[in-house]
Amino acid sequence: GAGVSQSPSNKVTEKGKDVELRCDPISGHTALYWYRQSLGQGLEFLIYFQGNSAPDKSGLPSDRFSAERTGGSVSTLTIQRTQQEDSAVYLCASSPGTSKQYFGPGTRLTVT
Amino acid sequence: DQQVKQNSPSLSVQEGRISILNCDYTNSMFDYFLWYKKYPAEGPTFLISISSIKDKNEDGRFTVFLNKSAKHLSLHIVPSQPGDSAVYFCAASAPRGGGNKLTFGTGTQLKVEL
């Protein structure tokens, strides 16, 4: 079946611009996660949606980062006023409510 | 503060031999552990997991060992194959306390040579 998809696959933006990254989770998965991987680093948790519960935003690095999940399915991660340190691969994952998560291919964001 | 540590950034093994990848953690609340494999330009793919109530879990060529008292886990791949060459990430979660979000190590690049 279809896995997690993310778009765009690559995004180059100028410092100070806003960007939106999209994630389509596996159908029926109740949980959706965003992570990012900076160069030479492990994956860093950003935000987590579980069903209709309030999202766990504890990993968001600043108030320039926000995410929403519409209709319990598609999610958008928005980064406002991008900075060079935001350059990373942003990964989305979904799960049926367990710790086993299925990852998308990621969006490589480059802020120039 | 790195709560999950993979101290070996790279490992090289000959085809057919055993690969042993190590992972240490500091947070005693972690009670579920996973290994993911990642190829370049792809997302991580789940490999194997273990709950803290077990000390070993096996799936084909892959075995994960957990030593709770030492806060250490390891992934054994035997026999290693060239297609196993990838970056391996150790991850941990605390489902009962912190939800299912994963805390990852920095990864170990495994190279299986012919």
Interface residues (C-beta under 8 A of the other chain):
Chain A: V4 A31 Y33 Y35 G40 Q41 G42 L43 E44 F45 Y48 Q50 D56 G59 L91 A93 S95 G97 T98 S99 K100 Q101 Y102 F103 G104 P105 G106
Chain B: V4 Q6 Y32 L34 Y36 A41 E42 G43 P44 T45 F46 S49 F89 A91 S93 P95 G99 N100 K101 L102 T103 F104 G105 T106 G107
